[in-house]
Protein backbone atom coordinates (compact mmCIF):
# COMPACT_ATOMS: atom_id res chain seq x y z
CA UNK A 1 0.00 0.00 0.00
CA UNK A 2 2.83 2.37 0.90
CA UNK A 3 4.41 1.75 -2.50
CA UNK A 4 1.18 2.68 -4.28
CA UNK A 5 0.85 5.89 -2.27
CA UNK A 6 4.49 6.71 -2.96
CA UNK A 7 4.05 6.13 -6.67
CA UNK A 8 0.88 8.21 -6.82
CA UNK A 9 2.55 11.04 -4.93
CA UNK A 10 5.53 11.08 -7.29
CA UNK A 11 3.33 10.95 -10.38
CA UNK A 12 1.14 13.79 -9.12
CA UNK A 13 4.24 15.87 -8.35
CA UNK A 14 5.60 15.33 -11.84
CA UNK A 15 2.28 16.04 -13.53
CA UNK A 16 1.60 19.18 -11.52
CA UNK A 17 4.92 20.67 -12.52
CA UNK A 18 4.84 22.84 -9.41
CA UNK A 19 6.85 20.65 -7.08
CA UNK A 20 10.56 20.13 -7.19
CA UNK A 21 12.08 16.68 -7.14
CA UNK A 22 12.97 17.28 -3.50
CA UNK A 23 9.36 17.45 -2.38
CA UNK A 24 7.52 20.10 -0.46
CA UNK A 25 5.89 18.00 2.25
CA UNK A 26 7.16 15.20 4.44
CA UNK A 27 4.95 12.76 2.55
CA UNK A 28 6.44 13.85 -0.79
CA UNK A 29 10.00 13.65 0.56
CA UNK A 30 9.28 10.17 1.95
CA UNK A 31 7.89 9.09 -1.42
CA UNK A 32 10.92 10.42 -3.28
CA UNK A 33 13.29 8.68 -0.86
CA UNK A 34 11.35 5.43 -1.34
CA UNK A 35 11.58 5.79 -5.12
CA UNK A 36 15.31 6.52 -4.89
CA UNK A 37 15.77 3.36 -2.84
CA UNK A 38 13.75 1.28 -5.31
CA UNK A 39 15.95 2.60 -8.14
CA UNK A 40 19.13 1.79 -6.21
CA UNK A 41 17.81 -1.70 -5.45
CA UNK A 42 17.02 -2.33 -9.12
CA UNK A 43 20.42 -1.00 -10.19
CA UNK A 44 22.20 -3.15 -7.60
CA UNK A 45 20.40 -6.26 -8.81
CA UNK A 46 21.30 -5.42 -12.40
CA UNK A 47 25.00 -4.90 -11.67
CA UNK A 48 25.12 -8.01 -9.48
CA UNK A 49 23.59 -10.15 -12.24
CA UNK A 50 25.99 -8.64 -14.79
CA UNK A 51 29.01 -9.55 -12.64
CA UNK A 52 27.70 -13.08 -12.19
CA UNK A 53 26.99 -13.40 -15.91
CA UNK A 54 30.45 -12.23 -16.94
CA UNK A 55 32.00 -14.71 -14.53
CA UNK A 56 29.69 -17.67 -15.14
CA UNK A 57 32.62 -19.88 -16.10
CA UNK A 58 34.35 -19.22 -12.75
CA UNK A 59 32.15 -21.24 -10.40
CA UNK A 60 34.27 -20.50 -7.33
CA UNK A 61 34.10 -16.74 -7.90
CA UNK A 62 30.32 -16.86 -8.42
CA UNK A 63 29.84 -18.97 -5.31
CA UNK A 64 31.97 -16.59 -3.25
CA UNK A 65 30.17 -13.56 -4.66
CA UNK A 66 26.77 -15.05 -3.83
CA UNK A 67 27.92 -15.73 -0.28
CA UNK A 68 29.35 -12.22 0.01
CA UNK A 69 26.10 -10.73 -1.25
CA UNK A 70 24.05 -12.72 1.28
CA UNK A 71 26.39 -11.51 4.04
CA UNK A 72 26.17 -7.93 2.77
CA UNK A 73 22.35 -8.06 2.84
CA UNK A 74 22.49 -9.24 6.46
CA UNK A 75 24.95 -6.42 7.21
CA UNK A 76 22.52 -3.87 5.77
CA UNK A 77 19.66 -5.23 7.85
CA UNK A 78 21.66 -5.13 11.08
CA UNK A 79 23.25 -1.78 10.28
CA UNK A 80 19.84 -0.19 9.81
CA UNK A 81 18.72 -1.73 13.11
CA UNK A 82 21.69 -0.08 14.84
CA UNK A 83 20.85 3.28 13.27
CA UNK A 84 17.18 3.01 14.21
CA UNK A 85 16.90 0.72 17.23
CA UNK A 86 13.41 -0.35 18.20
CA UNK A 87 12.10 -2.42 21.05
CA UNK A 88 9.72 -5.29 20.37
CA UNK A 89 6.39 -3.91 19.15
CA UNK A 90 7.50 -0.29 18.81
CA UNK A 91 6.25 1.72 15.85
CA UNK A 92 9.19 3.49 14.14
CA UNK A 93 7.01 6.46 13.23
CA UNK A 94 6.07 6.95 16.88
CA UNK A 95 9.68 6.60 18.02
CA UNK A 96 11.41 8.64 15.28
CA UNK A 97 8.60 10.79 13.89
CA UNK A 98 7.34 11.32 10.36
CA UNK A 99 10.87 11.75 9.02
CA UNK A 100 11.71 8.11 9.82
CA UNK A 101 10.84 6.76 6.36
CA UNK A 102 12.89 9.47 4.64
CA UNK A 103 15.93 8.82 6.83
CA UNK A 104 15.61 5.03 6.67
CA UNK A 105 15.26 4.89 2.89
CA UNK A 106 18.02 7.46 2.41
CA UNK A 107 20.36 5.44 4.62
CA UNK A 108 19.65 2.22 2.74
CA UNK A 109 20.04 3.98 -0.60
CA UNK A 110 23.48 5.20 0.45
CA UNK A 111 24.54 1.67 1.42
CA UNK A 112 23.17 0.26 -1.84
CA UNK A 113 25.01 2.89 -3.88
CA UNK A 114 28.25 1.99 -2.09
CA UNK A 115 27.69 -1.68 -2.90
CA UNK A 116 26.94 -0.83 -6.53
CA UNK A 117 30.32 0.92 -6.79
CA UNK A 118 32.01 -2.13 -5.22
CA UNK A 119 30.39 -4.51 -7.69
CA UNK A 120 31.07 -2.20 -10.63
CA UNK A 121 34.74 -2.50 -9.68
CA UNK A 122 34.58 -6.14 -10.81
CA UNK A 123 33.28 -5.03 -14.19
CA UNK A 124 36.02 -2.42 -14.62
CA UNK A 125 38.71 -4.88 -13.54
CA UNK A 126 37.80 -7.15 -16.42
CA UNK A 127 35.62 -9.47 -14.36
Backbone torsions as a table, in degrees:
resi	resn	phi	psi	omega
1	UNK	NA	-42.3	-179.6
2	UNK	-61.7	-36.3	179.8
3	UNK	-65.5	-39.1	179.3
4	UNK	-66.0	-44.1	178.7
5	UNK	-62.7	-42.5	178.8
6	UNK	-60.6	-45.7	-179.4
7	UNK	-63.2	-44.9	179.3
8	UNK	-63.1	-38.2	178.5
9	UNK	-64.1	-45.1	-179.6
10	UNK	-64.3	-45.5	179.7
11	UNK	-61.0	-43.9	-179.7
12	UNK	-65.1	-35.5	177.4
13	UNK	-64.4	-43.8	-178.9
14	UNK	-68.3	-38.8	-179.4
15	UNK	-71.9	-32.8	-178.3
16	UNK	-72.1	-29.4	178.9
17	UNK	73.0	-8.7	-177.2
18	UNK	-88.5	-22.0	-176.3
19	UNK	-96.3	147.7	175.0
20	UNK	-82.7	170.8	178.1
21	UNK	-72.0	-6.4	178.9
22	UNK	-91.4	-10.9	178.3
23	UNK	82.5	153.4	-179.2
24	UNK	-111.8	-22.1	179.4
25	UNK	-120.6	165.6	178.4
26	UNK	-60.8	-38.8	179.9
27	UNK	-62.9	-42.2	178.3
28	UNK	-65.5	-43.1	179.7
29	UNK	-64.5	-39.6	176.5
30	UNK	-62.1	-42.7	-179.4
31	UNK	-64.4	-40.8	179.6
32	UNK	-67.0	-41.6	177.6
33	UNK	-63.1	-39.3	178.0
34	UNK	-64.4	-42.1	178.7
35	UNK	-66.1	-40.1	177.0
36	UNK	-60.7	-42.2	178.6
37	UNK	-64.8	-43.5	179.3
38	UNK	-60.5	-38.5	177.0
39	UNK	-65.8	-43.1	178.8
40	UNK	-64.4	-39.7	178.5
41	UNK	-62.9	-45.1	179.0
42	UNK	-63.8	-41.8	-179.8
43	UNK	-66.2	-41.2	177.8
44	UNK	-60.5	-46.5	179.0
45	UNK	-60.8	-39.2	179.2
46	UNK	-64.7	-47.6	-179.6
47	UNK	-65.3	-42.3	178.8
48	UNK	-58.3	-47.3	179.5
49	UNK	-64.2	-36.7	179.6
50	UNK	-65.8	-41.6	178.0
51	UNK	-63.6	-44.3	177.9
52	UNK	-61.9	-42.9	-178.8
53	UNK	-62.6	-44.7	-178.9
54	UNK	-67.4	-20.4	-177.1
55	UNK	-114.4	21.3	-175.4
56	UNK	-56.6	-30.7	-179.0
57	UNK	-76.6	-16.0	179.7
58	UNK	-101.6	86.6	-174.5
59	UNK	-60.8	-38.2	-178.8
60	UNK	-65.3	-44.6	178.3
61	UNK	-59.8	-47.8	-178.4
62	UNK	-62.7	-40.1	177.7
63	UNK	-63.3	-45.4	179.1
64	UNK	-64.6	-40.1	179.3
65	UNK	-65.1	-42.0	178.0
66	UNK	-60.8	-43.9	179.0
67	UNK	-64.4	-41.6	178.1
68	UNK	-63.3	-39.2	-179.4
69	UNK	-67.3	-40.9	176.7
70	UNK	-61.5	-41.8	178.7
71	UNK	-66.2	-39.2	179.5
72	UNK	-64.5	-40.8	178.5
73	UNK	-61.8	-42.1	176.1
74	UNK	-62.8	-41.7	177.1
75	UNK	-56.8	-47.3	-179.4
76	UNK	-58.6	-46.9	-179.7
77	UNK	-58.5	-47.6	-179.0
78	UNK	-71.0	-35.6	178.0
79	UNK	-62.1	-44.0	179.4
80	UNK	-65.6	-34.1	176.1
81	UNK	-65.8	-32.9	178.3
82	UNK	-74.7	-31.3	177.5
83	UNK	-73.1	-34.5	-176.7
84	UNK	-130.6	69.6	-177.8
85	UNK	-66.7	139.9	177.9
86	UNK	-135.2	143.4	173.0
87	UNK	-84.5	160.0	179.3
88	UNK	-49.0	124.4	175.7
89	UNK	84.9	-3.5	179.9
90	UNK	-75.0	145.0	176.7
91	UNK	-93.4	121.0	-177.1
92	UNK	-60.0	-32.1	179.3
93	UNK	-67.5	-35.4	178.0
94	UNK	-72.5	-34.9	-178.1
95	UNK	-78.3	-43.9	-172.4
96	UNK	-108.8	-7.5	179.1
97	UNK	88.0	-177.2	-174.6
98	UNK	-69.1	-15.2	-180.0
99	UNK	-81.8	-7.9	-176.9
100	UNK	-51.2	-50.6	-175.1
101	UNK	-63.6	-37.3	176.3
102	UNK	-62.4	-50.3	-177.2
103	UNK	-67.0	-40.5	-179.4
104	UNK	-64.3	-50.0	-179.3
105	UNK	-66.6	-36.4	177.6
106	UNK	-65.3	-41.5	177.8
107	UNK	-63.0	-44.4	178.9
108	UNK	-66.7	-38.8	178.6
109	UNK	-60.5	-42.8	179.2
110	UNK	-61.0	-44.7	178.2
111	UNK	-63.6	-41.3	179.6
112	UNK	-65.1	-40.2	178.4
113	UNK	-64.5	-37.3	175.5
114	UNK	-62.5	-43.4	-179.8
115	UNK	-66.4	-37.8	176.9
116	UNK	-58.4	-45.8	179.4
117	UNK	-62.1	-38.8	177.9
118	UNK	-62.4	-47.8	-178.6
119	UNK	-67.6	-37.0	177.2
120	UNK	-62.5	-26.7	175.4
121	UNK	-58.2	-36.7	176.0
122	UNK	-63.8	-36.3	-180.0
123	UNK	-71.2	-36.5	-179.2
124	UNK	-78.2	-21.7	178.6
125	UNK	-87.0	10.0	178.6
126	UNK	86.6	8.4	178.1
127	UNK	-91.1	NA	NA
